[in-house]
Amino acid sequence: MLRDGRDFKLFRLQKDGLIDTSFGANGYSQWGFAGSEIDSIPTGITELSADKLLVTGYIQEDGLPLRHYPAIARFNAGGSIDLTFAQNGVFIFKEPLTADLNPTDDQSNNPNVSASLSIAARADGRILLAYNSRGRSPYRDQGLLIQLTPEGQLDNRFNLQGYTFFQIDQQSTASVDLRIRANGNILVAGNSGNQGFVAEFNETGALNPAFAGKGFYLFKIDGGTLRLSALLLQADDKPVVVGSFTTSGSTVRGYVNRLMPDASRDASFNLGNSLIVERPFLSLQLNCAELDSEQAIVTAGELNTRALSLAGRVTPQGLMDLEFGEDGLTDTSTEGILNFTTSIAIQPLRQIVLAGEHHSSAAVIRHHG
């Protein structure tokens, strides 16, 4: 998936890494969330089923300030838009912001903070979305959860209106990822002020006060700013968070942590501590993560100081896997690797597929497991 002017293009690769020309028109499918006169920014793609794909992202409307609204489009497996979903295949969220939430810091001019839309699907076909609106109007600094029916309409079984705005600890809040638990409750990870958080919502959209005693757990870094970027849920119902933190000296390091299902500390993960991922004298950030077949935590990001992507593997015990790459991280001197990484997937033989950019072009690379 890549941007193309104000629209975006989907493409599919064969197992050998070549373009699958049976997809769309000669291998590509071009579309926009709201027509060619409004910017469509895709941020993710999800295989909903064997015959349906979901593209998530947002639209950007002109004005002062610019307005950004979460959007989702559903495609058929062959690359055509699914006209039976929402309105002509696309849902765009434009509901008014709840008035009583606390306004906080304005980061709308910060080029390093961008919107994104994460997705999880229920077994009955309902779709849950977590919108990371931090720094982007009109939903600046608010967490936002949306639930759609299988047909792409707001589901009023969720908070009576199909969505809920929220703030964690009365701080500027970004909801960056979500997972659905076996009991139907929703885990959401994100950032609140300078801290990270995991919160649990029940199926009706209310915080579950039994989780961590108040509905959310805060991850803190003394003397630094923590930014979570991914949430995983293990088979044993333990949540895993991945992200990065910036020290007072502006050095960036990777961050991985795991909790027990009730949000208490997990003593079996790095003796109950967070795991810091770093390369000496370089800034390293982690953008995405997945669990492999052995429940190892596979992460990906880049060395910001050199714009070179890398992947890492963390054992189920919360330690860097020293049998993987160099000290648990891939070799960034390899020719042809990505400059920036946006997403990760694990193939059956533990091969790691990364998507992102290489010299400003959309690119995909695969590492041996």
C-alpha positions, -999 to +999 in steps of 0.1 A: +000+000+000+013+035-009+001+070-014-004+082-049-011+119-051-043+125-031-053+088-034-036+055-025-027+023-042-029-013-031-006-039-045-001-076-037+032-095-038+036-132-047+057-154-025+088-147-045+083-109-039+071-100-074+040-080-081+009-102-084-006-089-117-039-108-111-047-082-083-066-051-093-055-036-127-021-052-136-012-056-099-025-023-085-058-010-071-062+028-068-087+044-046-094+073-022-114+076+009-133+107-002-126+114-039-096+129-056-101+164-042-094+154-006-062+139+007-065+102+017-037+090+040-037+052+044-019+039+075-027+002+076-042-028+058-058-058+074-070-091+059-105-093+073-113-127+058-102-148+028-121-125+005-121-091+022-094-065+029-097-034+051-076-002+045-075+021+074-063+057+076-077+092+076-087+121+053-072+156+055-096+185+048-083+220+041-089+247+066-073+265+095-065+243+112-064+213+089-091+188+098-083+150+100-110+124+102-105+086+105-116+065+075-118+029+065-124+012+031-133-024+024-120-042-007-127-075-022-098-100-024-092-092-061-087-055-054-121-040-063-139-018-038-167-036-018-197-013-025-219-032+000-198-017+029-208+016+046-212+043+018-199+030-015-173+010+003-160+037+027-168+048+062-156+082+074-160+093+111-170+129+115-190+129+148-186+160+171-161+160+199-174+155+234-174+190+250-163+182+285-130+166+278-099+185+290-081+205+262-043+200+266-012+205+245-016+215+209+008+195+187-010+201+154+021+217+139+045+189+150+056+170+119+068+140+140+033+133+154+008+118+128-026+102+130-032+065+126-060+040+128-057+005+144-083-022+139-096-054+155-124-076+143-149-095+165-160-130+156-194-118+146-180-094+120-182-062+140-152-039+136-134-020+163-111+010+156-087+029+178-079+064+163-046+080+173-056+117+169-028+132+189-016+165+174-043+165+147-076+185+148-105+181+154-100+152+178-066+165+191-054+148+224-084+125+228-085+088+227-112+075+204-127+040+200-152+033+173-173+002+167-189-006+134-215-032+124-204-058+098-221-035+072-199-005+081-224+016+102-219+029+137-229+002+162-252+017+189-245-013+212-212+004+219-217+033+242-252+038+228-237+056+198-210+035+183-180+054+197-164+069+228-139+096+234-117+093+265-087+107+283-064+087+306-054+103+339-068+136+326-039+139+302-034+144+265-042+109+252-033+089+221-050+055+215-024+037+193-034+000+192-061-024+205-068-061+210-100-081+218-098-104+248-115-138+249-142-124+271-151-097+246-135-069+265-112-045+246-076-037+256-063-004+243-027+008+245-015+044+240+001+074+255-010+098+283+011+128+288+047+115+291+035+080+300+023+049+283-009+031+292-030+000+287-067+003+294-096-022+294-131-014+281-160-037+284-182-046+254-205-016+259-176+009+258-171+016+295-137+014+314-135-019+334-126-007+370-114-042+379-084-038+355-055-024+375-081-011+401-091+019+379-095+007+344-060+015+332-023+008+340+004+035+335+039+027+323+064+053+335+101+062+326+119+083+351+135+113+334+121+105+300+091+105+277+076+071+268+057+066+235+040+032+230+034+021+194+021-015+196+000-038+217+001-076+215-021-102+234-005-135+241-024-168+240-023-168+279-041-134+279-010-114+289-007-080+272+026-069+257+034-033+249+062-021+226+074+014+220+103+039+226+113+064+252+134+096+249+158+105+277+165+140+289+196+139+266+174+132+236+186+096+231+159+072+220+157+036+231+133+008+225+109-004+252+091-037+257+070-047+287+045-074+297+017-076+323-003-103+339-040-105+326-051-084+356-025-057+349-001-067+377+036-070+370+047-102+353+077-115+373+084-141+345+093-112+321+128-099+327+123-104+364+092-081+364+110-052+347+107-036+313+132-045+286+153-017+271+164-023+235+194-003+224+224+000+202+254+018+218+257+056+209+227+054+185+190+063+188+168+034+183+130+034+181+105+006+178+074+011+156+056-023+154+056-058+167+041-093+163+042-126+182+057-156+163+047-192+165+069-197+197+054-167+214+086-147+210+080-109+206+093-097+172+098-060+170+108-036+142+118+000+139+149+019+129+180+037+140+168+073+137+203+087+136+211+067+104+176+060+090+183+022+088+155-003+097+161-032+120+141-061+136+146-077+170+134-107+188+126-110+225+122-143+242+091-152+261+112-147+293+117-110+284+153-112+272+169-103+239+172-136+218+210-138+213+205-165+186+189-139+164+211-115+144+236-095+165+226-094+202+190-100+192+188-073+165+194-075+127+225-062+111+219-027+098+249-028+075+230-051+051+226-035+016+191-028+005+173-027+039+145-002+045+152+033+058+119+034+079+096+006+090+058+009+094+045-026+097+055-062+104+042-097+096+055-132+106+053-160+081+049-197+090+086-205+090+092-175+114+104-154+084+099-117+092+084-094+066+088-056+071+070-029+051+081+007+050+102+031+029+135+027+010+149+060-004+114+076-002+097+047-021+073+021-006+092-011-001+090-046+015+119-067+028+120-102+043+144-115+070+151-151+078+137-161+112 
